[in-house]
Amino acid sequence: MRNRWWKVISLLAVLSMLAAACGGDGDEPAETTQAPQTTAAAAAPAADDSMEEEPMEMEEEESMEMDEEEPMEEESMDSDLSHLTAPPDEPKGGVIRIGATPSYDDRLWSYAASIGMDERIGLDLEIIPFVSIPYTQLQTDEIDMLFSCQICYGTIIEEFPEYRNYLITNQYQGFVLIGRAGEAVVYEEALERLGDEEAAKAELAESFRGKKFVKTEGFPTTFERGLLENIGLEFEDVEFTYYPTMESMNFSYLNGEADYYTGNLSAQARMLYSEELAGEYVVAAPLELFGASAILYSTEGVRADWLEENPETVLRSLAVWYRASRYLEEYPEIVGEYAGEEAKDQTGGTSLGAFVTSRIMTELNYFPLLEDAKDYMFTPGEITYFGNVVADSFESGREEGYIAEGVDWQDHEVQEVWFNRLLEREDLVAWINAPLGTGVGPGGDVPQG
């Protein structure tokens, strides 16, 4: 397991210099906290049917000969993967309409499609851009999937009880508090000058009193509360200004309507690292001052009926995600360049380039590989266990009125169920771990070696 939690501290110092220079099963909620009690065959019957279809059309004698050549099947699994390319026999035929937002969290879907990964496994990823999270379009079946997080959907869940989070994409590790250069006290500078953590926290706290912080409506202030408490302030010591969308919040802050910002990673990256805003913003409070409250997972949200009707498509989509994560691990600047250009197209801004974007994705975010996800996110008792994170977030959401009493997170968080079902599928796990391609172009996922 590779916990990158605190690498961000040294990274922020590097990037600051750079800035200065250039700028499930919805009806089985109990399963969310334990592995499903099914066999691999029972977990995905559609898979077994589609996998066996071609061999069954062959003559009986030839089929028996093939059964004796298991090594040949294993070689195919690691090379041409022909046994997985037929689209699943499901209502949408393997098509997944993905509502993509201007964030780095779900960018691996479009990258996977760009190198032909979806086609190789019998899927068709249709990327549909949105400027904010399209919950309405998901509810009305205009899309099949969207970017979300384990608290983002709190305000819509009463009207949209069929909503499910089925995949944890990454852990967001970009929690920093941004202030305006020349106005904000910078904790790291205060610490260096005073030589004492408590004294530096006290100076930072005094600089916060009565100041304005921006916030998007519907998002709890759990993370900001953790920061304020850690430096000795009460929530009431500062003022929060709420905006209806993240876009309006970003625009307002850039136009001088508040003192401090934390939120969208693309916006933070633009403030800290882009050439156009070089030197205008600083990191007032780094990640470590937010404490345990800053553990947040990004997710992919779907409808319960889509999970039930498309089990094979669901499992193959998980396989695509975890294989794409390997490309980010092995070729970070290739993926970073693609993600940076695509984010630029959606936001109308300037690409931060391969170097900066790749480090935002690998250091300010943690995209676990398949072999790491079980220990990191799906092991009860670990501080990073997703169930603890969600339970704490829901508790805070209820306290702040974002989540109604009686809403149970276990009804909507089914990631563990589907992750364990993926692990039971040896064919898909082998496909995830097969040799990678070049990572560039429509055929970039054809295995090399």
C-alpha positions as a Markdown table, in Angstrom:
| # | Residue | x | y | z |
|---|---|---|---|---|
| 1 | Met | 0.0 | 0.0 | 0.0 |
| 2 | Arg | 1.2 | 3.4 | -0.8 |
| 3 | Asn | -0.2 | 6.1 | 1.4 |
| 4 | Arg | 0.8 | 9.5 | -0.2 |
| 5 | Trp | -1.0 | 11.5 | 2.5 |
| 6 | Trp | 1.8 | 13.8 | 3.5 |
| 7 | Lys | 3.8 | 14.0 | 0.3 |
| 8 | Val | 1.7 | 17.1 | -0.5 |
| 9 | Ile | 3.7 | 19.2 | 2.0 |
| 10 | Ser | 7.0 | 19.0 | 0.1 |
| 11 | Leu | 5.1 | 19.2 | -3.2 |
| 12 | Leu | 3.5 | 22.5 | -2.3 |
| 13 | Ala | 6.9 | 24.0 | -1.7 |
| 14 | Val | 8.1 | 22.9 | -5.1 |
| 15 | Leu | 4.9 | 24.1 | -6.9 |
| 16 | Ser | 5.0 | 27.4 | -5.0 |
| 17 | Met | 8.4 | 28.1 | -6.5 |
| 18 | Leu | 7.0 | 27.1 | -9.9 |
| 19 | Ala | 4.2 | 29.6 | -9.4 |
| 20 | Ala | 6.6 | 32.3 | -8.7 |
| 21 | Ala | 8.6 | 31.5 | -11.8 |
| 22 | Cys | 5.8 | 31.0 | -14.3 |
| 23 | Gly | 2.5 | 30.7 | -12.8 |
| 24 | Gly | -24.9 | -2.3 | -6.4 |
| 25 | Asp | -27.1 | -3.6 | -5.2 |
| 26 | Gly | -29.4 | -0.9 | -4.0 |
| 27 | Asp | -31.8 | -3.3 | -2.2 |
| 28 | Glu | -29.0 | -4.9 | -0.2 |
| 29 | Pro | -27.5 | -2.1 | 1.9 |
| 30 | Ala | -26.2 | -4.5 | 4.5 |
| 31 | Glu | -23.6 | -5.7 | 2.1 |
| 32 | Thr | -21.8 | -2.4 | 2.1 |
| 33 | Thr | -19.7 | -3.3 | 5.0 |
| 34 | Gln | -18.9 | -6.9 | 4.2 |
| 35 | Ala | -17.9 | -9.0 | 1.2 |
| 36 | Pro | -20.9 | -10.4 | -0.7 |
| 37 | Gln | -21.6 | -14.0 | 0.0 |
| 38 | Thr | -21.7 | -15.2 | -3.6 |
| 39 | Thr | -19.5 | -17.2 | -5.9 |
| 40 | Ala | -18.0 | -15.6 | -9.0 |
| 41 | Ala | -20.6 | -17.2 | -11.2 |
| 42 | Ala | -23.4 | -16.0 | -9.1 |
| 43 | Ala | -22.1 | -12.5 | -8.9 |
| 44 | Ala | -22.1 | -11.9 | -12.6 |
| 45 | Pro | -24.2 | -14.4 | -14.6 |
| 46 | Ala | -24.3 | -12.1 | -17.6 |
| 47 | Ala | -20.5 | -12.4 | -17.7 |
| 48 | Asp | -20.5 | -16.1 | -17.8 |
| 49 | Asp | -23.1 | -16.2 | -20.6 |
| 50 | Ser | -21.2 | -13.7 | -22.8 |
| 51 | Met | -17.8 | -15.2 | -22.1 |
| 52 | Glu | -18.9 | -18.7 | -23.1 |
| 53 | Glu | -20.9 | -17.7 | -26.2 |
| 54 | Glu | -18.2 | -18.1 | -28.8 |
| 55 | Pro | -16.8 | -21.5 | -27.6 |
| 56 | Met | -20.3 | -23.0 | -27.5 |
| 57 | Glu | -20.7 | -22.3 | -31.2 |
| 58 | Met | -17.7 | -24.5 | -32.0 |
| 59 | Glu | -17.9 | -28.3 | -32.7 |
| 60 | Glu | -17.9 | -30.3 | -29.5 |
| 61 | Glu | -14.7 | -32.0 | -30.4 |
| 62 | Glu | -12.9 | -28.8 | -31.0 |
| 63 | Ser | -14.3 | -27.3 | -27.8 |
| 64 | Met | -13.0 | -30.3 | -25.8 |
| 65 | Glu | -9.5 | -29.7 | -27.3 |
| 66 | Met | -9.6 | -26.1 | -26.3 |
| 67 | Asp | -10.5 | -27.1 | -22.7 |
| 68 | Glu | -7.2 | -29.1 | -22.5 |
| 69 | Glu | -5.2 | -26.0 | -23.6 |
| 70 | Glu | -5.7 | -23.8 | -20.5 |
| 71 | Pro | -2.3 | -22.1 | -21.0 |
| 72 | Met | -3.5 | -20.9 | -24.4 |
| 73 | Glu | -6.5 | -19.2 | -22.7 |
| 74 | Glu | -4.2 | -17.6 | -20.1 |
| 75 | Glu | -1.9 | -16.2 | -22.9 |
| 76 | Ser | -5.0 | -14.8 | -24.7 |
| 77 | Met | -6.1 | -13.1 | -21.5 |
| 78 | Asp | -2.8 | -11.2 | -21.3 |
| 79 | Ser | -2.5 | -10.4 | -25.0 |
| 80 | Asp | -5.4 | -10.0 | -27.4 |
| 81 | Leu | -8.1 | -10.4 | -24.8 |
| 82 | Ser | -10.5 | -11.6 | -27.5 |
| 83 | His | -12.6 | -13.4 | -24.9 |
| 84 | Leu | -13.6 | -10.1 | -23.4 |
| 85 | Thr | -14.3 | -7.9 | -26.5 |
| 86 | Ala | -17.9 | -8.9 | -27.3 |
| 87 | Pro | -20.2 | -6.2 | -25.9 |
| 88 | Pro | -22.3 | -7.5 | -23.0 |
| 89 | Asp | -25.8 | -8.7 | -23.7 |
| 90 | Glu | -27.4 | -5.9 | -21.7 |
| 91 | Pro | -30.0 | -3.2 | -22.4 |
| 92 | Lys | -27.6 | -0.5 | -23.4 |
| 93 | Gly | -25.1 | -2.9 | -25.0 |
| 94 | Gly | -22.1 | -1.7 | -23.0 |
| 95 | Val | -22.7 | 2.0 | -23.7 |
| 96 | Ile | -22.0 | 4.2 | -20.6 |
| 97 | Arg | -23.0 | 7.9 | -20.8 |
| 98 | Ile | -20.7 | 9.7 | -18.4 |
| 99 | Gly | -21.5 | 13.2 | -17.2 |
| 100 | Ala | -18.0 | 14.7 | -16.8 |
| 101 | Thr | -17.3 | 17.8 | -14.8 |
| 102 | Pro | -14.2 | 20.1 | -15.0 |
| 103 | Ser | -12.3 | 18.2 | -12.4 |
| 104 | Tyr | -9.3 | 15.9 | -12.4 |
| 105 | Asp | -11.2 | 13.2 | -10.3 |
| 106 | Asp | -13.0 | 11.5 | -13.2 |
| 107 | Arg | -10.6 | 12.3 | -16.0 |
| 108 | Leu | -9.4 | 8.7 | -16.3 |
| 109 | Trp | -12.6 | 7.8 | -18.1 |
| 110 | Ser | -12.0 | 10.0 | -21.1 |
| 111 | Tyr | -8.3 | 9.1 | -21.1 |
| 112 | Ala | -9.2 | 5.4 | -21.2 |
| 113 | Ala | -11.5 | 6.1 | -24.1 |
| 114 | Ser | -8.8 | 8.1 | -25.9 |
| 115 | Ile | -6.5 | 5.1 | -26.0 |
| 116 | Gly | -9.2 | 2.6 | -27.0 |
| 117 | Met | -9.4 | 0.8 | -23.6 |
| 118 | Asp | -13.2 | 0.8 | -23.6 |
| 119 | Glu | -13.5 | -0.8 | -27.0 |
| 120 | Arg | -11.1 | -3.6 | -26.1 |
| 121 | Ile | -13.3 | -4.7 | -23.3 |
| 122 | Gly | -16.6 | -4.3 | -25.1 |
| 123 | Leu | -17.7 | -1.0 | -23.7 |
| 124 | Asp | -18.4 | 2.4 | -25.3 |
| 125 | Leu | -17.7 | 5.3 | -23.0 |
| 126 | Glu | -19.6 | 8.4 | -24.1 |
| 127 | Ile | -18.2 | 11.5 | -22.3 |
| 128 | Ile | -20.7 | 14.3 | -21.9 |
| 129 | Pro | -19.3 | 17.5 | -20.4 |
| 130 | Phe | -21.1 | 19.5 | -17.7 |
| 131 | Val | -20.0 | 22.6 | -15.8 |
| 132 | Ser | -21.4 | 21.2 | -12.5 |
| 133 | Ile | -22.5 | 17.8 | -11.2 |
| 134 | Pro | -25.5 | 16.8 | -13.3 |
| 135 | Tyr | -27.7 | 15.0 | -10.7 |
| 136 | Thr | -30.9 | 16.0 | -12.5 |
| 137 | Gln | -29.7 | 14.4 | -15.8 |
| 138 | Leu | -28.7 | 11.2 | -13.9 |
| 139 | Gln | -32.1 | 11.0 | -12.2 |
| 140 | Thr | -34.0 | 11.5 | -15.5 |
| 141 | Asp | -31.8 | 8.8 | -17.3 |
| 142 | Glu | -30.1 | 11.3 | -19.7 |
| 143 | Ile | -26.8 | 9.9 | -18.4 |
| 144 | Asp | -25.7 | 6.7 | -16.7 |
| 145 | Met | -22.9 | 8.0 | -14.4 |
| 146 | Leu | -21.4 | 11.2 | -12.9 |
| 147 | Phe | -18.6 | 12.5 | -10.8 |
| 148 | Ser | -19.6 | 13.0 | -7.1 |
| 149 | Cys | -18.2 | 12.5 | -3.6 |
| 150 | Gln | -19.3 | 10.8 | -0.4 |
| 151 | Ile | -21.0 | 13.9 | 0.9 |
| 152 | Cys | -21.8 | 15.9 | -2.3 |
| 153 | Tyr | -25.2 | 14.3 | -2.9 |
| 154 | Gly | -26.5 | 15.1 | 0.6 |
| 155 | Thr | -28.9 | 17.8 | -0.5 |
| 156 | Ile | -30.5 | 15.9 | -3.3 |
| 157 | Ile | -30.9 | 12.5 | -1.7 |
| 158 | Glu | -34.5 | 13.0 | -0.4 |
| 159 | Glu | -35.7 | 13.8 | -3.9 |
| 160 | Phe | -33.4 | 11.2 | -5.5 |
| 161 | Pro | -33.3 | 8.1 | -3.2 |
| 162 | Glu | -32.3 | 5.8 | -6.0 |
| 163 | Tyr | -28.8 | 7.5 | -6.1 |
| 164 | Arg | -25.8 | 5.1 | -5.4 |
| 165 | Asn | -22.1 | 5.7 | -5.2 |
| 166 | Tyr | -20.6 | 2.5 | -6.8 |
| 167 | Leu | -16.9 | 3.4 | -7.3 |
| 168 | Ile | -14.3 | 5.4 | -5.2 |
| 169 | Thr | -12.1 | 7.0 | -7.8 |
| 170 | Asn | -9.6 | 8.7 | -5.6 |
| 171 | Gln | -8.8 | 10.4 | -2.3 |
| 172 | Tyr | -8.7 | 14.2 | -2.6 |
| 173 | Gln | -5.5 | 15.4 | -0.9 |
| 174 | Gly | -5.6 | 19.0 | -2.1 |
| 175 | Phe | -7.0 | 20.6 | 1.1 |
| 176 | Val | -5.2 | 23.9 | 1.5 |
| 177 | Leu | -6.6 | 27.3 | 2.4 |
| 178 | Ile | -5.7 | 29.9 | -0.2 |
| 179 | Gly | -5.4 | 33.6 | 0.7 |
| 180 | Arg | -4.3 | 36.7 | -1.2 |
| 181 | Ala | -0.6 | 37.5 | -1.4 |
| 182 | Gly | 0.3 | 40.5 | 0.8 |
| 183 | Glu | -2.8 | 40.2 | 2.8 |
| 184 | Ala | -2.9 | 36.7 | 4.3 |
| 185 | Val | -0.7 | 35.4 | 7.0 |
| 186 | Val | 1.1 | 32.3 | 5.7 |
| 187 | Tyr | 1.4 | 29.6 | 8.3 |
| 188 | Glu | 4.7 | 28.1 | 7.0 |
| 189 | Glu | 6.3 | 31.6 | 7.0 |
| 190 | Ala | 5.0 | 32.3 | 10.6 |
| 191 | Leu | 6.4 | 28.9 | 11.7 |
| 192 | Glu | 9.8 | 29.6 | 10.2 |
| 193 | Arg | 9.8 | 33.1 | 11.8 |
| 194 | Leu | 8.6 | 32.1 | 15.2 |
| 195 | Gly | 10.0 | 28.7 | 15.5 |
| 196 | Asp | 7.0 | 27.3 | 17.4 |
| 197 | Glu | 4.0 | 25.6 | 16.0 |
| 198 | Glu | 1.5 | 26.8 | 18.6 |
| 199 | Ala | 2.7 | 30.4 | 18.2 |
| 200 | Ala | 2.4 | 30.1 | 14.4 |
| 201 | Lys | -1.2 | 28.7 | 14.8 |
| 202 | Ala | -2.1 | 31.5 | 17.1 |
| 203 | Glu | -0.9 | 34.1 | 14.7 |
| 204 | Leu | -2.8 | 32.4 | 11.9 |
| 205 | Ala | -6.0 | 32.2 | 14.0 |
| 206 | Glu | -5.9 | 36.0 | 14.8 |
| 207 | Ser | -5.5 | 36.7 | 11.1 |
| 208 | Phe | -8.7 | 34.7 | 10.4 |
| 209 | Arg | -11.0 | 36.4 | 12.9 |
| 210 | Gly | -13.9 | 38.2 | 11.2 |
| 211 | Lys | -12.6 | 37.3 | 7.7 |
| 212 | Lys | -14.8 | 35.9 | 4.9 |
| 213 | Phe | -14.5 | 32.4 | 3.6 |
| 214 | Val | -16.3 | 31.2 | 0.4 |
| 215 | Lys | -18.4 | 28.0 | 0.3 |
| 216 | Thr | -20.7 | 26.3 | -2.2 |
| 217 | Glu | -24.3 | 25.7 | -1.0 |
| 218 | Gly | -25.0 | 22.1 | -0.1 |
| 219 | Phe | -21.4 | 21.3 | 0.9 |
| 220 | Pro | -20.8 | 20.9 | 4.6 |
| 221 | Thr | -18.1 | 22.9 | 6.4 |
| 222 | Thr | -16.6 | 19.8 | 8.0 |
| 223 | Phe | -13.2 | 20.5 | 6.6 |
| 224 | Glu | -13.1 | 24.2 | 7.5 |
| 225 | Arg | -14.4 | 23.3 | 11.0 |
| 226 | Gly | -11.5 | 20.9 | 11.4 |
| 227 | Leu | -9.0 | 23.6 | 10.4 |
| 228 | Leu | -10.5 | 26.2 | 12.7 |
| 229 | Glu | -10.7 | 23.9 | 15.7 |
| 230 | Asn | -7.1 | 22.8 | 15.2 |
| 231 | Ile | -5.8 | 26.4 | 15.4 |
| 232 | Gly | -8.0 | 27.3 | 18.4 |
| 233 | Leu | -11.0 | 29.1 | 16.8 |
| 234 | Glu | -14.7 | 28.6 | 16.9 |
| 235 | Phe | -16.8 | 28.3 | 13.8 |
| 236 | Glu | -18.5 | 31.6 | 14.6 |
| 237 | Asp | -15.2 | 33.4 | 14.6 |
| 238 | Val | -15.2 | 33.6 | 10.8 |
| 239 | Glu | -17.9 | 34.4 | 8.2 |
| 240 | Phe | -18.9 | 32.1 | 5.4 |
| 241 | Thr | -20.4 | 33.4 | 2.2 |
| 242 | Tyr | -22.3 | 30.8 | 0.3 |
| 243 | Tyr | -22.8 | 30.5 | -3.5 |
| 244 | Pro | -25.2 | 28.4 | -5.5 |
| 245 | Thr | -22.6 | 26.7 | -7.6 |
| 246 | Met | -18.9 | 26.1 | -7.5 |
| 247 | Glu | -18.4 | 28.1 | -10.7 |
| 248 | Ser | -20.1 | 31.2 | -9.1 |
| 249 | Met | -18.0 | 30.7 | -6.0 |
| 250 | Asn | -14.7 | 30.6 | -8.0 |
| 251 | Phe | -15.7 | 33.6 | -10.0 |
| 252 | Ser | -16.6 | 35.6 | -7.0 |
| 253 | Tyr | -13.5 | 34.8 | -5.1 |
| 254 | Leu | -11.3 | 35.7 | -8.1 |
| 255 | Asn | -13.1 | 39.0 | -8.2 |
| 256 | Gly | -12.2 | 39.9 | -4.6 |
| 257 | Glu | -15.5 | 39.1 | -2.8 |
| 258 | Ala | -13.9 | 37.1 | 0.1 |
| 259 | Asp | -10.6 | 36.6 | 1.9 |
| 260 | Tyr | -10.0 | 32.9 | 1.8 |
| 261 | Tyr | -10.7 | 30.0 | -0.6 |
| 262 | Thr | -10.7 | 26.2 | -0.5 |
| 263 | Gly | -12.6 | 24.1 | -2.9 |
| 264 | Asn | -12.3 | 23.0 | -6.6 |
| 265 | Leu | -8.8 | 21.7 | -7.3 |
| 266 | Ser | -8.8 | 23.1 | -10.9 |
| 267 | Ala | -9.5 | 26.5 | -9.4 |
| 268 | Gln | -6.8 | 26.1 | -6.7 |
| 269 | Ala | -4.3 | 25.0 | -9.3 |
| 270 | Arg | -5.0 | 28.0 | -11.5 |
| 271 | Met | -4.6 | 30.4 | -8.5 |
| 272 | Leu | -1.3 | 28.9 | -7.3 |
| 273 | Tyr | 0.4 | 27.6 | -10.5 |
| 274 | Ser | -0.8 | 29.4 | -13.6 |
| 275 | Glu | 1.2 | 32.1 | -15.3 |
| 276 | Glu | -1.8 | 34.5 | -15.5 |
| 277 | Leu | -2.2 | 34.6 | -11.7 |
| 278 | Ala | 1.5 | 34.1 | -10.7 |
| 279 | Gly | 2.2 | 35.6 | -7.3 |
| 280 | Glu | -1.3 | 36.7 | -6.6 |
| 281 | Tyr | -2.3 | 33.9 | -4.2 |
| 282 | Val | -0.6 | 32.0 | -1.4 |
| 283 | Val | -1.2 | 28.9 | 0.7 |
| 284 | Ala | -2.3 | 30.3 | 4.0 |
| 285 | Ala | -2.9 | 27.0 | 5.7 |
| 286 | Pro | -1.4 | 23.7 | 4.4 |
| 287 | Leu | -3.0 | 20.2 | 4.5 |
| 288 | Glu | -1.7 | 19.1 | 7.9 |
| 289 | Leu | -3.7 | 21.8 | 9.7 |
| 290 | Phe | -7.0 | 20.4 | 8.5 |
| 291 | Gly | -6.4 | 17.1 | 10.4 |
| 292 | Ala | -8.5 | 14.0 | 10.0 |
| 293 | Ser | -11.4 | 16.0 | 8.8 |
| 294 | Ala | -9.6 | 16.3 | 5.4 |
| 295 | Ile | -10.1 | 12.7 | 4.4 |
| 296 | Leu | -12.5 | 12.9 | 1.4 |
| 297 | Tyr | -13.1 | 10.4 | -1.3 |
| 298 | Ser | -14.4 | 11.2 | -4.8 |
| 299 | Thr | -16.8 | 8.8 | -6.3 |
| 300 | Glu | -18.8 | 7.8 | -9.4 |
| 301 | Gly | -22.6 | 8.0 | -8.9 |
| 302 | Val | -25.2 | 6.0 | -10.7 |
| 303 | Arg | -28.9 | 4.9 | -10.3 |
| 304 | Ala | -29.8 | 1.7 | -8.4 |
| 305 | Asp | -31.7 | 0.4 | -11.5 |
| 306 | Trp | -28.6 | 0.8 | -13.7 |
| 307 | Leu | -26.6 | -1.3 | -11.4 |
| 308 | Glu | -29.3 | -4.0 | -11.3 |
| 309 | Glu | -29.9 | -4.1 | -15.0 |
| 310 | Asn | -26.2 | -3.9 | -16.2 |
| 311 | Pro | -24.1 | -6.0 | -13.8 |
| 312 | Glu | -21.5 | -7.0 | -16.5 |
| 313 | Thr | -21.2 | -3.5 | -17.8 |
| 314 | Val | -20.7 | -2.3 | -14.2 |
| 315 | Leu | -17.9 | -4.8 | -13.6 |
| 316 | Arg | -16.2 | -4.1 | -16.8 |
| 317 | Ser | -16.3 | -0.3 | -16.1 |
| 318 | Leu | -14.6 | -1.0 | -12.8 |
| 319 | Ala | -11.9 | -3.0 | -14.7 |
| 320 | Val | -11.4 | 0.0 | -17.1 |
| 321 | Trp | -11.0 | 2.4 | -14.1 |
| 322 | Tyr | -8.4 | 0.3 | -12.4 |
| 323 | Arg | -6.4 | -0.4 | -15.6 |
| 324 | Ala | -6.5 | 3.3 | -16.4 |
| 325 | Ser | -5.1 | 4.0 | -12.9 |
| 326 | Arg | -2.1 | 1.9 | -13.9 |
| 327 | Tyr | -1.4 | 4.3 | -16.7 |
| 328 | Leu | -1.4 | 7.2 | -14.3 |
| 329 | Glu | 1.1 | 5.3 | -12.2 |
| 330 | Glu | 3.4 | 4.3 | -15.0 |
| 331 | Tyr | 3.0 | 7.3 | -17.4 |
| 332 | Pro | 2.0 | 10.3 | -15.2 |
| 333 | Glu | 3.0 | 13.0 | -17.6 |
| 334 | Ile | 1.3 | 11.4 | -20.6 |
| 335 | Val | -1.9 | 11.2 | -18.6 |
| 336 | Gly | -1.3 | 14.6 | -17.1 |
| 337 | Glu | -0.9 | 16.2 | -20.5 |
| 338 | Tyr | -4.2 | 14.7 | -21.7 |
| 339 | Ala | -6.0 | 15.6 | -18.5 |
| 340 | Gly | -4.7 | 19.2 | -18.5 |
| 341 | Glu | -5.7 | 19.8 | -22.1 |
| 342 | Glu | -9.2 | 18.4 | -21.5 |
| 343 | Ala | -9.7 | 20.3 | -18.3 |
| 344 | Lys | -8.7 | 23.5 | -20.2 |
| 345 | Asp | -11.3 | 22.8 | -22.9 |
| 346 | Gln | -14.1 | 22.5 | -20.3 |
| 347 | Thr | -13.2 | 25.5 | -18.2 |
| 348 | Gly | -12.1 | 27.9 | -21.0 |
| 349 | Gly | -8.8 | 28.4 | -19.2 |
| 350 | Thr | -5.2 | 27.5 | -19.8 |
| 351 | Ser | -3.7 | 24.1 | -19.5 |
| 352 | Leu | -1.3 | 23.8 | -16.6 |
| 353 | Gly | 0.8 | 21.4 | -18.7 |
| 354 | Ala | 1.9 | 17.8 | -18.3 |
| 355 | Phe | 4.4 | 18.4 | -15.4 |
| 356 | Val | 2.0 | 20.4 | -13.1 |
| 357 | Thr | -1.1 | 18.4 | -13.9 |
| 358 | Ser | 0.5 | 15.1 | -13.4 |
| 359 | Arg | 1.7 | 16.1 | -10.0 |
| 360 | Ile | -1.7 | 17.5 | -9.1 |
| 361 | Met | -3.1 | 14.1 | -10.0 |
| 362 | Thr | -0.5 | 12.0 | -8.3 |
| 363 | Glu | 0.4 | 14.1 | -5.3 |
| 364 | Leu | -2.7 | 16.2 | -4.5 |
| 365 | Asn | -4.9 | 13.2 | -5.3 |
| 366 | Tyr | -4.4 | 9.5 | -4.5 |
| 367 | Phe | -5.7 | 7.1 | -7.2 |
| 368 | Pro | -5.2 | 3.7 | -5.7 |
| 369 | Leu | -4.3 | 0.7 | -7.8 |
| 370 | Leu | -6.4 | -2.4 | -7.5 |
| 371 | Glu | -4.0 | -4.1 | -5.2 |
| 372 | Asp | -3.9 | -1.1 | -2.9 |
| 373 | Ala | -7.6 | -0.3 | -2.7 |
| 374 | Lys | -8.6 | -3.2 | -0.6 |
| 375 | Asp | -6.2 | -2.4 | 2.3 |
| 376 | Tyr | -6.5 | 1.4 | 2.0 |
| 377 | Met | -10.2 | 2.0 | 1.5 |
| 378 | Phe | -12.0 | -1.3 | 2.2 |
| 379 | Thr | -10.5 | -2.6 | 5.4 |
| 380 | Pro | -12.6 | -1.9 | 8.5 |
| 381 | Gly | -10.5 | -0.5 | 11.4 |
| 382 | Glu | -8.2 | 1.5 | 9.2 |
| 383 | Ile | -8.5 | 5.3 | 9.6 |
| 384 | Thr | -8.9 | 5.5 | 5.8 |
| 385 | Tyr | -11.8 | 2.9 | 5.7 |
| 386 | Phe | -14.4 | 4.5 | 3.5 |
| 387 | Gly | -17.3 | 3.5 | 5.9 |
| 388 | Asn | -15.7 | 5.6 | 8.7 |
| 389 | Val | -15.2 | 8.6 | 6.4 |
| 390 | Val | -18.8 | 8.5 | 5.1 |
| 391 | Ala | -20.3 | 8.0 | 8.6 |
| 392 | Asp | -18.5 | 11.0 | 9.9 |
| 393 | Ser | -19.4 | 13.1 | 6.9 |
| 394 | Phe | -23.1 | 12.2 | 7.2 |
| 395 | Glu | -23.1 | 13.0 | 10.9 |
| 396 | Ser | -21.6 | 16.5 | 10.2 |
| 397 | Gly | -24.1 | 16.9 | 7.3 |
| 398 | Arg | -27.0 | 16.2 | 9.6 |
| 399 | Glu | -25.7 | 18.6 | 12.2 |
| 400 | Glu | -25.6 | 21.3 | 9.6 |
| 401 | Gly | -28.9 | 20.5 | 8.0 |
| 402 | Tyr | -27.6 | 19.2 | 4.6 |
| 403 | Ile | -28.7 | 15.7 | 5.2 |
| 404 | Ala | -32.1 | 14.8 | 6.7 |
| 405 | Glu | -32.5 | 12.6 | 9.7 |
| 406 | Gly | -33.2 | 9.0 | 8.8 |
| 407 | Val | -31.1 | 9.0 | 5.7 |
| 408 | Asp | -28.7 | 6.0 | 6.0 |
| 409 | Trp | -25.4 | 6.2 | 4.2 |
| 410 | Gln | -25.4 | 2.4 | 3.8 |
| 411 | Asp | -28.4 | 2.6 | 1.5 |
| 412 | His | -26.4 | 4.7 | -1.0 |
| 413 | Glu | -22.7 | 3.7 | -0.7 |
| 414 | Val | -22.3 | 0.3 | -2.5 |
| 415 | Gln | -18.6 | 0.6 | -3.5 |
| 416 | Glu | -17.4 | -2.2 | -1.3 |
| 417 | Val | -20.0 | -4.6 | -2.7 |
| 418 | Trp | -18.9 | -4.0 | -6.3 |
| 419 | Phe | -15.2 | -3.9 | -5.5 |
| 420 | Asn | -15.4 | -7.4 | -4.0 |
| 421 | Arg | -17.4 | -8.7 | -6.9 |
| 422 | Leu | -14.6 | -7.4 | -9.2 |
| 423 | Leu | -12.0 | -9.2 | -7.2 |
| 424 | Glu | -14.0 | -12.5 | -7.7 |
| 425 | Arg | -13.7 | -12.1 | -11.5 |
| 426 | Glu | -10.3 | -13.6 | -12.3 |
| 427 | Asp | -10.7 | -12.8 | -16.0 |
| 428 | Leu | -11.2 | -9.1 | -15.3 |
| 429 | Val | -8.4 | -8.9 | -12.7 |
| 430 | Ala | -6.0 | -10.5 | -15.3 |
| 431 | Trp | -7.2 | -7.9 | -17.9 |
| 432 | Ile | -6.5 | -5.1 | -15.4 |
| 433 | Asn | -3.0 | -6.4 | -14.8 |
| 434 | Ala | -2.1 | -7.3 | -18.4 |
| 435 | Pro | 0.9 | -5.5 | -19.9 |
| 436 | Leu | 0.2 | -1.8 | -20.7 |
| 437 | Gly | 0.4 | -0.2 | -24.1 |
| 438 | Thr | 2.2 | 3.0 | -25.1 |
| 439 | Gly | -0.5 | 5.2 | -23.5 |
| 440 | Val | -0.8 | 7.4 | -26.5 |
| 441 | Gly | -3.4 | 7.4 | -29.4 |
| 442 | Pro | -6.4 | 5.3 | -30.2 |
| 443 | Gly | -4.5 | 2.1 | -30.0 |
| 444 | Gly | -2.5 | 3.1 | -26.9 |
| 445 | Asp | -3.8 | 0.3 | -24.8 |
| 446 | Val | -2.6 | -2.5 | -27.0 |
| 447 | Pro | -0.3 | -4.4 | -24.6 |
| 448 | Gln | 3.4 | -4.1 | -25.1 |
| 449 | Gly | 5.7 | -7.1 | -24.4 |
